[in-house]
Amino acid sequence: MKEITILGSTGSIGTQALEVIATNPDTLHVRVLAARHNAELMAQQIRRFQPDFAVLTDKEAAHKLQQQLGTACDILSGEEGLIAAATYGPVDTVLGAIVGYAGLQPVLAAIQAGKDIALANKETLVAAGHLIMEAATDKGVHILPVDSEHSAIFQSLRGGSHSEVSKLILTASGGPFRGYTKEQLRHVTREQCLKHPNWNMGPKVTIDSATLANKGLEVMEAHWLFDMPYEQIEVVIHPQSIVHSLVAFCDGAVIAQLGLPDMRLPIQYALSWPQRYHCSFGQLDLVQARALTFEAPDTEAFPALKLAIDCGKAGGTYPCAFNAGNEACVQAFLQGIIGYSDIPVLLARIIEEHQSISSPSLDEIMTTDRDVRKRASQLWKAL
């Protein structure tokens, strides 16, 4: 029986993880649930899964939830509650599914407490990959990828040794605007961006998919997870989202992992590893899938992809700056403050101005994140 904490239980990954756990009651058990402020959904999850305690980081929402539940479950709040959830003694696996930079500190705390990490929060590795991987090595814990692309690579790498790998090939659906020109992209709306053709994701990740910033973040994540130079990581557009990623080996063999575009499958593998559980969510039918196509990404129309990879190669605090700037710009876009085409323009300006720090400490990463967000707000006010 694996004892599990879910950080981000009311989000897209968290709710799907609870579906996986519900179908595997003999092997997976929820001990702690944590989220930001969705008290109504958290109350439903508590009643169904009966965790030892739960956390809402929003203190007002946590207070209302405690009043609603009474003594049925202890409700903690704030950052201290989140850290308590991440480091809870009986837990052996922490699912890091908090969106964005906010997931960094609880994941790092969980690693330092000796917990295995099922990682859905790519921004944690983007902002502080060197700190996360060093801590995981020191504590002897496993970081198991939840992103479908990284799960695919993790599985495909079983076909050979690290030294035999020629390159990692990350697939991308291309998002809702595949084939659009830069001129066409100037007129896209928030509603269009949020209609992903294949995946059901939260708004932030869906917007990142529309700009291809998400794939740039995933390249940085793959660099850290698999100890692979950026020169050996490639991105290809695969509109059908059936081939989730591939590994090319030195002898010319290419091993891919295929499956339905359903996040419950990589979530289940991250929680079941090193075993495989039977699947309750459908099997891929290759005849029904029909043609599988691949093409190169258009980095002229979608410059955020190349900018992200360049930041990863540059290292230091450039990846953190990219992530912070991207999160700030996406939030501004969702709020109607800036347009879709403003996102890569502002990101490029932020990176151009950034003064990177090599081998940054956690404090320096936190300062970079704060300063970049402040600068982003200044830039869009000047638009």
ZAGULUM-915986 format. One record per residue (C-alpha): residue number from 1; residue in three letters; x, y, z. Coordinates in steps of 0.001 Angstrom, whole numbers, padded with zeros to 6 digits. Layout:
BEGIN
KOLSE     k     r        px        py        pz
KOLSE   NUM   ALA         X         Y         Z
...
***
This chain:
BEGIN
KOLSE     k     r        px        py        pz
KOLSE     1   MET    000000    000000    000000
KOLSE     2   LYS    001387    003384   -001025
KOLSE     3   GLU    000493    006252    001294
KOLSE     4   ILE   -000012    009431   -000710
KOLSE     5   THR   -000215    013194   -000252
KOLSE     6   ILE   -001738    015162   -003124
KOLSE     7   LEU   -000558    018748   -003395
KOLSE     8   GLY   -003098    020424   -005667
KOLSE     9   SER   -005961    017970   -005156
KOLSE    10   THR   -008680    020240   -006585
KOLSE    11   GLY   -006850    020982   -009855
KOLSE    12   SER   -006910    019049   -013115
KOLSE    13   ILE   -004093    016618   -012217
KOLSE    14   GLY   -005211    016277   -008608
KOLSE    15   THR   -008791    015348   -009444
KOLSE    16   GLN   -007635    012811   -012051
KOLSE    17   ALA   -005162    011351   -009548
KOLSE    18   LEU   -008032    010786   -007138
KOLSE    19   GLU   -009868    008900   -009908
KOLSE    20   VAL   -006786    006687   -010284
KOLSE    21   ILE   -006602    006112   -006533
KOLSE    22   ALA   -010311    005294   -006364
KOLSE    23   THR   -009826    002525   -008950
KOLSE    24   ASN   -006855    001054   -007027
KOLSE    25   PRO   -008063    000993   -003390
KOLSE    26   ASP   -005973   -002063   -002475
KOLSE    27   THR   -002658   -000432   -003412
KOLSE    28   LEU   -003093    003366   -003176
KOLSE    29   HIS   -004274    005311   -000130
KOLSE    30   VAL   -004709    009063    000347
KOLSE    31   ARG   -003369    010403    003647
KOLSE    32   VAL   -003376    014176    002971
KOLSE    33   LEU   -005088    016520    000517
KOLSE    34   ALA   -003905    020082   -000148
KOLSE    35   ALA   -005146    022865   -002417
KOLSE    36   ARG   -005463    026647   -002566
KOLSE    37   HIS   -009031    027791   -001975
KOLSE    38   ASN   -011671    025503   -003532
KOLSE    39   ALA   -013437    024650   -000283
KOLSE    40   GLU   -016521    023144   -001923
KOLSE    41   LEU   -014585    020557   -003943
KOLSE    42   MET   -012187    019902   -001069
KOLSE    43   ALA   -015147    019097    001201
KOLSE    44   GLN   -016365    016526   -001333
KOLSE    45   GLN   -012891    014983   -001581
KOLSE    46   ILE   -012543    014803    002200
KOLSE    47   ARG   -015879    013045    002577
KOLSE    48   ARG   -014975    010485   -000077
KOLSE    49   PHE   -011315    009787    000730
KOLSE    50   GLN   -011195    010584    004470
KOLSE    51   PRO   -007614    011885    004709
KOLSE    52   ASP   -005827    012300    008028
KOLSE    53   PHE   -005967    016068    007457
KOLSE    54   ALA   -006352    018559    004633
KOLSE    55   VAL   -004914    021944    003720
KOLSE    56   LEU   -006267    025049    002026
KOLSE    57   THR   -003540    027660    001783
KOLSE    58   ASP   -006164    030421    001647
KOLSE    59   LYS   -006785    030992    005368
KOLSE    60   GLU   -010307    032357    004969
KOLSE    61   ALA   -011338    029379    002824
KOLSE    62   ALA   -009705    026991    005325
KOLSE    63   HIS   -011623    028572    008210
KOLSE    64   LYS   -014946    028221    006379
KOLSE    65   LEU   -014159    024610    005498
KOLSE    66   GLN   -013307    023758    009108
KOLSE    67   GLN   -016578    025262    010271
KOLSE    68   GLN   -018434    023218    007645
KOLSE    69   LEU   -016734    019914    008526
KOLSE    70   GLY   -016465    020372    012285
KOLSE    71   THR   -014415    017598    013868
KOLSE    72   ALA   -014681    015309    010830
KOLSE    73   CYS   -011265    016422    009558
KOLSE    74   ASP   -008528    018795    010688
KOLSE    75   ILE   -007991    021656    008220
KOLSE    76   LEU   -004642    023445    008130
KOLSE    77   SER   -003907    026642    006236
KOLSE    78   GLY   -001152    028871    004859
KOLSE    79   GLU    002308    027912    003671
KOLSE    80   GLU    002998    026144    006966
KOLSE    81   GLY    000025    023854    006313
KOLSE    82   LEU    001329    023091    002838
KOLSE    83   ILE    004747    022148    004222
KOLSE    84   ALA    003078    019962    006867
KOLSE    85   ALA    001223    018139    004086
KOLSE    86   ALA    004411    017680    002056
KOLSE    87   THR    006412    016293    004977
KOLSE    88   TYR    003763    014233    006812
KOLSE    89   GLY    005425    011200    008412
KOLSE    90   PRO    003203    008279    007300
KOLSE    91   VAL    003326    009354    003646
KOLSE    92   ASP    005871    007779    001274
KOLSE    93   THR    004817    009422   -002031
KOLSE    94   VAL    003923    013073   -002636
KOLSE    95   LEU    002138    014034   -005842
KOLSE    96   GLY    003310    017549   -006697
KOLSE    97   ALA    000424    018934   -008755
KOLSE    98   ILE    000332    022574   -007655
KOLSE    99   VAL    000467    024718   -010777
KOLSE   100   GLY    003480    026953   -011330
KOLSE   101   TYR    006262    028261   -009139
KOLSE   102   ALA    004085    027864   -006029
KOLSE   103   GLY    004884    024145   -006091
KOLSE   104   LEU    008635    024596   -005619
KOLSE   105   GLN    009009    024922   -001851
KOLSE   106   PRO    006598    022134   -000813
KOLSE   107   VAL    008196    019718   -003302
KOLSE   108   LEU    011653    020596   -002033
KOLSE   109   ALA    010454    020121    001555
KOLSE   110   ALA    008990    016716    000661
KOLSE   111   ILE    012291    015619   -000885
KOLSE   112   GLN    014206    016750    002191
KOLSE   113   ALA    011763    014715    004288
KOLSE   114   GLY    012648    011620    002241
KOLSE   115   LYS    009438    011327    000208
KOLSE   116   ASP    009317    009982   -003330
KOLSE   117   ILE    007885    012593   -005696
KOLSE   118   ALA    005342    012033   -008465
KOLSE   119   LEU    006072    015292   -010250
KOLSE   120   ALA    003422    017045   -012322
KOLSE   121   ASN    004808    020502   -011572
KOLSE   122   LYS    007435    021118   -014268
KOLSE   123   GLU    008054    024677   -013056
KOLSE   124   THR    009745    023254   -009964
KOLSE   125   LEU    012561    021826   -012099
KOLSE   126   VAL    012597    024810   -014453
KOLSE   127   ALA    013167    027318   -011664
KOLSE   128   ALA    015434    025243   -009425
KOLSE   129   GLY    016442    022054   -011220
KOLSE   130   HIS    019940    021930   -009741
KOLSE   131   LEU    018604    022247   -006184
KOLSE   132   ILE    015842    019674   -006682
KOLSE   133   MET    018042    017034   -008293
KOLSE   134   GLU    020861    017509   -005775
KOLSE   135   ALA    018401    017139   -002891
KOLSE   136   ALA    016840    014035   -004461
KOLSE   137   THR    020286    012448   -004856
KOLSE   138   ASP    021291    013333   -001307
KOLSE   139   LYS    018092    011881    000151
KOLSE   140   GLY    017949    008867   -002166
KOLSE   141   VAL    014390    009587   -003289
KOLSE   142   HIS    012815    008944   -006674
KOLSE   143   ILE    011361    011688   -008870
KOLSE   144   LEU    008752    010044   -011056
KOLSE   145   PRO    007425    012117   -013973
KOLSE   146   VAL    003692    012655   -014360
KOLSE   147   ASP    003728    014782   -017529
KOLSE   148   SER    002726    012441   -020356
KOLSE   149   GLU    005838    013338   -022379
KOLSE   150   HIS    008280    012697   -019551
KOLSE   151   SER    006480    009550   -018480
KOLSE   152   ALA    006849    008336   -022067
KOLSE   153   ILE    010586    009035   -022047
KOLSE   154   PHE    010945    007450   -018592
KOLSE   155   GLN    009303    004284   -019921
KOLSE   156   SER    011141    004283   -023266
KOLSE   157   LEU    014529    004657   -021577
KOLSE   158   ARG    014114    001149   -020249
KOLSE   159   GLY    015156    000061   -023745
KOLSE   160   GLY    018824    000967   -023240
KOLSE   161   SER    021448    002601   -021039
KOLSE   162   HIS    021944    006350   -020669
KOLSE   163   SER    025182    006213   -022644
KOLSE   164   GLU    023345    004583   -025586
KOLSE   165   VAL    020829    007440   -025966
KOLSE   166   SER    021216    009570   -029078
KOLSE   167   LYS    018412    012016   -028312
KOLSE   168   LEU    015121    012503   -026520
KOLSE   169   ILE    012185    013475   -028735
KOLSE   170   LEU    009352    015349   -027021
KOLSE   171   THR    006061    015457   -028897
KOLSE   172   ALA    003675    018425   -028871
KOLSE   173   SER    000138    018561   -030186
KOLSE   174   GLY    000733    022033   -031592
KOLSE   175   GLY   -002186    023386   -029573
KOLSE   176   PRO   -005297    025031   -031011
KOLSE   177   PHE   -003356    027314   -033381
KOLSE   178   ARG   -001142    024854   -035240
KOLSE   179   GLY   -000598    026217   -038741
KOLSE   180   TYR   -001533    029800   -037855
KOLSE   181   THR    000638    032647   -039118
KOLSE   182   LYS    001940    035421   -036879
KOLSE   183   GLU   -000685    037731   -038377
KOLSE   184   GLN   -003505    035300   -037589
KOLSE   185   LEU   -002232    034868   -034038
KOLSE   186   ARG   -002637    038584   -033349
KOLSE   187   HIS   -006396    038144   -033368
KOLSE   188   VAL   -006902    034993   -031271
KOLSE   189   THR   -009038    035220   -028153
KOLSE   190   ARG   -008855    033859   -024639
KOLSE   191   GLU   -011759    031505   -025396
KOLSE   192   GLN   -009968    030101   -028458
KOLSE   193   CYS   -006794    029544   -026434
KOLSE   194   LEU   -008666    027569   -023795
KOLSE   195   LYS   -010064    025056   -026322
KOLSE   196   HIS   -007257    022530   -026558
KOLSE   197   PRO   -007912    019968   -029318
KOLSE   198   ASN   -006821    016862   -027360
KOLSE   199   TRP   -006234    017444   -023655
KOLSE   200   ASN   -008377    018539   -020712
KOLSE   201   MET   -006049    020744   -018648
KOLSE   202   GLY   -006211    023753   -016354
KOLSE   203   PRO   -006207    027257   -017882
KOLSE   204   LYS   -002530    028063   -017264
KOLSE   205   VAL   -001193    024900   -018895
KOLSE   206   THR   -003708    025227   -021736
KOLSE   207   ILE   -002499    028763   -022549
KOLSE   208   ASP    001107    027546   -022351
KOLSE   209   SER    000224    024838   -024843
KOLSE   210   ALA   -001253    027457   -027188
KOLSE   211   THR    001982    029516   -027127
KOLSE   212   LEU    004264    026411   -027089
KOLSE   213   ALA    005866    027851   -023939
KOLSE   214   ASN    004766    024640   -022267
KOLSE   215   LYS    006962    022588   -024570
KOLSE   216   GLY    009929    024826   -023783
KOLSE   217   LEU    009328    024257   -020078
KOLSE   218   GLU    009153    020521   -020765
KOLSE   219   VAL    012501    020596   -022568
KOLSE   220   MET    014045    022151   -019456
KOLSE   221   GLU    012327    019556   -017274
KOLSE   222   ALA    013642    016732   -019471
KOLSE   223   HIS    017172    018156   -019222
KOLSE   224   TRP    017084    017786   -015426
KOLSE   225   LEU    015040    014594   -015105
KOLSE   226   PHE    017139    012583   -017543
KOLSE   227   ASP    020523    014326   -017238
KOLSE   228   MET    020515    015059   -020953
KOLSE   229   PRO    022252    017978   -022750
KOLSE   230   TYR    019908    020385   -024511
KOLSE   231   GLU    021577    019526   -027811
KOLSE   232   GLN    020171    015990   -027452
KOLSE   233   ILE    016568    017055   -026823
KOLSE   234   GLU    014271    017647   -029796
KOLSE   235   VAL    010657    018790   -030146
KOLSE   236   VAL    008316    017557   -032882
KOLSE   237   ILE    004682    018427   -033491
KOLSE   238   HIS    002386    015387   -033381
KOLSE   239   PRO   -001235    016580   -033679
KOLSE   240   GLN   -002876    013287   -032718
KOLSE   241   SER   -001249    013112   -029222
KOLSE   242   ILE   -000969    009323   -029440
KOLSE   243   VAL    002842    009064   -029426
KOLSE   244   HIS    003651    010783   -026155
KOLSE   245   SER    007423    010958   -026725
KOLSE   246   LEU    010314    008904   -028074
KOLSE   247   VAL    013925    007986   -027348
KOLSE   248   ALA    016417    007554   -030195
KOLSE   249   PHE    019372    005264   -029477
KOLSE   250   CYS    022869    005231   -030929
KOLSE   251   ASP    022189    002232   -033160
KOLSE   252   GLY    019322    003999   -034940
KOLSE   253   ALA    016512    002347   -032974
KOLSE   254   VAL    013728    004668   -031794
KOLSE   255   ILE    011503    003526   -028942
KOLSE   256   ALA    008213    005334   -028358
KOLSE   257   GLN    005442    005127   -025793
KOLSE   258   LEU    001927    005296   -027221
KOLSE   259   GLY   -001383    005685   -025462
KOLSE   260   LEU   -004666    007538   -025392
KOLSE   261   PRO   -004469    011279   -024644
KOLSE   262   ASP   -005572    010717   -021056
KOLSE   263   MET   -003551    012046   -018121
KOLSE   264   ARG   -004831    009311   -015832
KOLSE   265   LEU   -002499    006845   -017578
KOLSE   266   PRO    000826    008602   -016753
KOLSE   267   ILE   -000512    009538   -013311
KOLSE   268   GLN   -001216    005869   -012602
KOLSE   269   TYR    002239    004798   -013787
KOLSE   270   ALA    003942    007392   -011562
KOLSE   271   LEU    001975    006104   -008573
KOLSE   272   SER    002303    002390   -009406
KOLSE   273   TRP    006001    002363   -010386
KOLSE   274   PRO    007943    000070   -010486
KOLSE   275   GLN    004815   -001993   -011110
KOLSE   276   ARG    002106   -001553   -013726
KOLSE   277   TYR   -001521   -001709   -012641
KOLSE   278   HIS   -004391   -002816   -014828
KOLSE   279   CYS   -005969    000126   -016641
KOLSE   280   SER   -009576    001163   -016040
KOLSE   281   PHE   -009496    004109   -018447
KOLSE   282   GLY   -009499    002547   -021907
KOLSE   283   GLN   -006934    001018   -024245
KOLSE   284   LEU   -005433    002426   -027439
KOLSE   285   ASP   -006835    000984   -030672
KOLSE   286   LEU   -004276    001587   -033421
KOLSE   287   VAL   -006789    000910   -036176
KOLSE   288   GLN   -009074    003609   -034819
KOLSE   289   ALA   -006120    005954   -034317
KOLSE   290   ARG   -005345    005749   -038045
KOLSE   291   ALA   -002618    008079   -039373
KOLSE   292   LEU    000057    009431   -037025
KOLSE   293   THR    001847    012497   -038374
KOLSE   294   PHE    004859    014550   -037319
KOLSE   295   GLU    006213    017959   -038299
KOLSE   296   ALA    008751    020517   -037135
KOLSE   297   PRO    007577    023285   -034781
KOLSE   298   ASP    007157    026781   -036225
KOLSE   299   THR    009396    028814   -033922
KOLSE   300   GLU    008779    031996   -035919
KOLSE   301   ALA    005047    031950   -035208
KOLSE   302   PHE    005601    030508   -031722
KOLSE   303   PRO    008846    032141   -030470
KOLSE   304   ALA    008285    031234   -026807
KOLSE   305   LEU    009516    027688   -027514
KOLSE   306   LYS    012947    028779   -028742
KOLSE   307   LEU    013220    031480   -026062
KOLSE   308   ALA    012596    028886   -023341
KOLSE   309   ILE    015192    026491   -024734
KOLSE   310   ASP    017730    029323   -025047
KOLSE   311   CYS    017096    030194   -021392
KOLSE   312   GLY    017645    026577   -020413
KOLSE   313   LYS    020944    026464   -022271
KOLSE   314   ALA    022067    029748   -020675
KOLSE   315   GLY    021312    028393   -017207
KOLSE   316   GLY    021678    030357   -013995
KOLSE   317   THR    018489    032244   -013182
KOLSE   318   TYR    017414    032568   -016827
KOLSE   319   PRO    015032    029577   -016591
KOLSE   320   CYS    013497    030981   -013398
KOLSE   321   ALA    013122    034391   -015077
KOLSE   322   PHE    011424    032804   -018093
KOLSE   323   ASN    009049    030862   -015885
KOLSE   324   ALA    008157    033840   -013691
KOLSE   325   GLY    007655    036104   -016684
KOLSE   326   ASN    005539    033505   -018443
KOLSE   327   GLU    003331    032897   -015402
KOLSE   328   ALA    002802    036635   -014963
KOLSE   329   CYS    002010    037180   -018646
KOLSE   330   VAL   -000391    034228   -018825
KOLSE   331   GLN   -002258    035527   -015782
KOLSE   332   ALA   -002449    038975   -017357
KOLSE   333   PHE   -003756    037451   -020593
KOLSE   334   LEU   -006402    035425   -018734
KOLSE   335   GLN   -007492    038648   -017002
KOLSE   336   GLY   -007738    040509   -020305
KOLSE   337   ILE   -004868    042898   -019535
KOLSE   338   ILE   -002689    041879   -022491
KOLSE   339   GLY   -003251    040065   -025783
KOLSE   340   TYR   -002042    036632   -026848
KOLSE   341   SER    000708    038038   -029076
KOLSE   342   ASP    001963    040237   -026242
KOLSE   343   ILE    003076    037189   -024237
KOLSE   344   PRO    006219    036260   -026254
KOLSE   345   VAL    007059    039945   -026833
KOLSE   346   LEU    007052    040701   -023110
KOLSE   347   LEU    008913    037459   -022358
KOLSE   348   ALA    011680    038389   -024790
KOLSE   349   ARG    011975    041832   -023188
KOLSE   350   ILE    012145    040321   -019693
KOLSE   351   ILE    014900    037902   -020697
KOLSE   352   GLU    016838    040608   -022528
KOLSE   353   GLU    016880    042752   -019375
KOLSE   354   HIS    017591    039931   -016922
KOLSE   355   GLN    020935    039820   -015130
KOLSE   356   SER    021489    036126   -014507
KOLSE   357   ILE    023055    034600   -011401
KOLSE   358   SER    024992    031372   -011921
KOLSE   359   SER    024317    028452   -009533
KOLSE   360   PRO    021660    030421   -007616
KOLSE   361   SER    020640    029651   -004059
KOLSE   362   LEU    016987    029175   -003126
KOLSE   363   ASP    016884    032738   -001796
KOLSE   364   GLU    018288    034059   -005086
KOLSE   365   ILE    015694    032056   -007037
KOLSE   366   MET    012921    033466   -004846
KOLSE   367   THR    014234    037000   -005375
KOLSE   368   THR    014427    036471   -009131
KOLSE   369   ASP    010864    035187   -009241
KOLSE   370   ARG    009555    038166   -007279
KOLSE   371   ASP    011524    040783   -009217
KOLSE   372   VAL    010587    039391   -012643
KOLSE   373   ARG    006881    039368   -011806
KOLSE   374   LYS    007121    042974   -010693
KOLSE   375   ARG    008937    043937   -013879
KOLSE   376   ALA    006370    042103   -016020
KOLSE   377   SER    003553    044172   -014535
KOLSE   378   GLN    005505    047342   -015278
KOLSE   379   LEU    006010    046304   -018896
KOLSE   380   TRP    002407    045550   -019718
KOLSE   381   LYS    001304    048828   -018139
KOLSE   382   ALA    003559    050520   -020688
KOLSE   383   LEU    001935    048745   -023667
***
